[in-house]
């Protein structure tokens, strides 16, 4: 028996409307969800009030509220969970940063912002806003950025979820990163 079988069965049951399937699924993916939450929170500012466990639990509650989810497998489920966690962190950042939105923006490197903890909530918001703009131009590229930088997914995992060749994923991701960096740099420049 393969390790992924309970996950596959639970996802199939969940797609069939069995709400208890999420409860059966969680123990099999909890460690991966917690790793994903830890990845997200390492990118956040120091002293962030959310902990990985709380982020996983909040994502779980949002996922079980989804009506008739149709996850195509483990990687797809984790991709959706990554998106939900990103939205939770953005909501958290927006609520903390509502009064000072838009002031004191600075230019930053996309690579640095993804590798070191964020010092400010507005960075998360700016990245999210830029990703939403990218999504209107090219949904695939926005999804790849989200999967890689926010979900911590490899090119191979993203290719599996999207049903694309790995080389295409890597190529699209490079273009998306360049576009996102340019967009963030333009947004950070003071308006004249």
N, C-alpha and C positions, 0 to 999 in steps of 0.2 A: 504494500500500500504506500503510495506516495504521500509526502507531506502536504502537497497542495490539494489533495482530494477533499478534505473537509472544507477548505476554503471554497473550492469550486462548487461543491454541493450547497453550501450555505448561500453563496452568491446566486445560484440558480433558484433556490427556494425564495430568496429575498425578491428576485425579479418576478417570481410567481405570486407575490403578495403576502408571503409568510413573514409577518413582523417579528416573530421570535427568531428568525434566521440571523438577524443582526446580533442578537445575544450569543448565538452559537459561533458567529464569525469572529467576534471581538477577541476571544482568547487566542485565536490563531494569528491575528495580525497586530495584537497589542504591542509587542516588542518593536515591530517595525513602525507603528504609529508613534510610539514614544521616541524612537530614534529620529523620526521625521520632525517631531515637535522640538526635540533638542537641537536639531539642525537649524530650524527656524529661530529659536530663541537665542542661539549663539550669535545670530546676525543682528539681534536687537540691541538696544542701548543697555549699558550697565544698570543694574538695579531694576530691571523690568519686573513688574509685579506678578506676571503670569509665570507659572512653572510648567515644565513639560507635561506632567500628569494632568494638571488643570486644563491645559490646551487640548490634550487628547480627549478628555471627558467632554469638554464643550463641543469639540468636533463630532464626537459620537452622538451627542444629543441633536445636533443639527442634521447629521446623516440619517438618524432614525426618523426625523420629521419629513424626510424626502418621500414624496409619494411615488410609488412604483419605480424605484431605481432599477436601472438595467446595466449593471456592471459587467464588463466583458471578460473579467478575470482579475487576478490579484493585482497586477500592475495598474489596471484601469481603476480599480477601487482605491489604490494608494494615491493615484493621480488626483482623483476626486477629493480624497481626504486632504491632500496637500493644498488644493484650491480652497477648501473649507477653512483649513487652518490659517491660510494667508488672509482670508476675509475676516476671520476673528481678530487677527493681529492688526489689520487695517482699521477695523471698527474701534479697537482699543486705542490705537494711535490717534485716530480722528477725535475721539472723545477727550483724550488728554490734550490735544493740540488745537482744539476748536478756536480758542480765543486769539491765538497768535499765528494762525495759518497765513502763509505767504510772506512773513517777515523774516529778514536775515538769511535768505537763501544763499548758499555757497556752492561753488563748483566742486564736484568730487568725482573720483574715478569709480566707474562701475565695478571694476575688479576689486578695488579696495573696499567698496561698500559691501561686497558680497563675502569678503574674506575676514573682515574685522567687525567687531560689534558696532552697531549704529550708536551714535551719540545722541541722536535726536529723532523723535517720532516723525518729524516732517519728512525725513528721508524715506521712510516706509511709504508715506502718503504720496510723495513725488514719484517714486518708482511705480506704485500702483496706478497713478494717474497716467504716467507714460505708457504703461502696459495696456491700459484701456484704450489709449489712442492707437497704439500699435495694433490692437485687436480689431479696430475698425478698418485698418488698412490691410492687415494680414493676420487672420485668426490663428493660423498654424504657427507662425513665428511667435506670437504672444503665448500660445500654449507651450511651445518648446522652452521659452524663457522661464515660464512658471514652473514647468516640470524640472528643469535643470537647477535653477538657482533657488527656488523656493521649496521645491519638493526633494531636492538632492538626488534626483533620478539620473542615471547614466544615459548616454546616448543609446545604448543597447536597450535599456528598459523603456525609454521613450519610443524607440522604433517599434518595440513589441506592442505597446499600447496603441500606437497610431497606425500600425500595419504598414510602416514605411521602411525602406532600406536604411541601414545605419549611416551610410555615406550621405544620403539625402538629409537625414536628421542633423548630422554634423555641419553640413554646408548651410542649411537653413538657420541653424543656431548661430553660426559665425556672422551671417548677415544680420540676424536679429540683434545680436549683441552690439554690433557696430551702430545699427539704427538707434537702439535704446540709449547707448552712450551719447550719441549726438543729440538726441532729444532731451536727455537730462541736462547736458551741458547748456543747451539753448534755453531751457527753462530756468536754469540757475543764473544766467546772465541778468544783470540789472536792466530793466526796461527803461528806455529813454523817451 
